[in-house]
Amino acid sequence: MKRVIEKTVNLNLIGVNGNAFMIMGVFRKQARKEGWSQDEIDTVLTEAKSGDYNYLLATIENHCEPKDETHDN
């Protein structure tokens, strides 16, 4: 799967509630924290929502790259 934009956020989804809305919310919050534009966030989330739950998860995971072990939600 390709990235819809060539950016990642410092986010590890392990331990995040598996609810699709929670996953999108955690991603959105971290992307905002890292200075992503609303258009960039919307592009990723629109693509993620274009398939089933597994596609959503894979798309968001593809835009996450944990850089350290200390992540605060």
Backbone torsions as a table, in degrees:
resi	resn	phi	psi	omega
1	MET	NA	136.1	-180.0
2	LYS	-92.4	160.0	174.8
3	ARG	-81.2	139.9	178.2
4	VAL	-77.7	-23.6	168.6
5	ILE	-138.3	154.0	-174.9
6	GLU	-91.6	57.3	177.1
7	LYS	-138.4	154.3	173.1
8	THR	-133.0	159.6	173.7
9	VAL	-109.8	155.2	177.0
10	ASN	-81.1	87.4	-174.6
11	LEU	-149.0	131.9	174.4
12	ASN	-111.7	117.3	-176.6
13	LEU	-80.3	-6.3	178.4
14	ILE	-63.9	127.4	179.9
15	GLY	93.6	-9.5	176.9
16	VAL	-78.9	136.9	175.9
17	ASN	-47.9	133.3	-174.6
18	GLY	-74.6	1.2	177.2
19	ASN	-63.7	132.3	-176.7
20	ALA	-56.5	-40.6	-178.9
21	PHE	-67.4	-36.5	177.8
22	MET	-66.4	-43.7	179.6
23	ILE	-61.2	-46.1	178.8
24	MET	-64.2	-39.1	180.0
25	GLY	-65.5	-42.5	178.7
26	VAL	-64.6	-42.0	177.8
27	PHE	-62.1	-48.0	-178.6
28	ARG	-58.9	-46.1	-179.1
29	LYS	-61.0	-45.3	-179.2
30	GLN	-68.2	-40.0	178.9
31	ALA	-62.2	-42.5	177.0
32	ARG	-61.8	-43.9	179.9
33	LYS	-58.6	-33.5	-178.5
34	GLU	-92.2	7.9	172.5
35	GLY	87.5	15.4	176.6
36	TRP	-66.7	146.9	174.8
37	SER	-76.0	159.7	178.3
38	GLN	-61.7	-36.3	178.4
39	ASP	-62.6	-40.9	178.6
40	GLU	-64.1	-44.8	179.3
41	ILE	-62.6	-46.9	-179.5
42	ASP	-61.5	-37.1	179.5
43	THR	-61.2	-46.5	179.9
44	VAL	-65.9	-46.6	-176.5
45	LEU	-68.3	-35.7	177.2
46	THR	-63.9	-44.5	177.4
47	GLU	-62.8	-43.7	-178.7
48	ALA	-60.2	-38.2	-177.9
49	LYS	-80.7	-2.3	-176.7
50	SER	-81.2	-3.0	179.0
51	GLY	-132.3	-160.3	179.5
52	ASP	-81.8	-176.1	-177.5
53	TYR	-57.6	-43.5	-179.4
54	ASN	-63.5	-35.9	177.5
55	TYR	-67.9	-41.7	178.3
56	LEU	-58.7	-49.1	-179.0
57	LEU	-61.9	-45.6	-179.7
58	ALA	-63.6	-40.5	-179.7
59	THR	-64.4	-46.8	-179.9
60	ILE	-67.4	-42.3	177.4
61	GLU	-59.2	-34.0	-179.7
62	ASN	-68.0	-17.6	178.5
63	HIS	-107.3	15.4	177.6
64	CYS	-118.3	136.2	177.6
65	GLU	-144.5	92.6	-179.0
66	PRO	-60.1	130.4	-177.8
67	LYS	-102.4	-16.2	178.0
68	ASP	-155.3	176.3	-176.8
69	GLU	-86.6	-13.9	-178.0
70	THR	-100.6	104.3	178.1
71	HIS	-126.1	126.3	176.2
72	ASP	-110.3	131.0	-179.4
73	ASN	-76.5	NA	NA
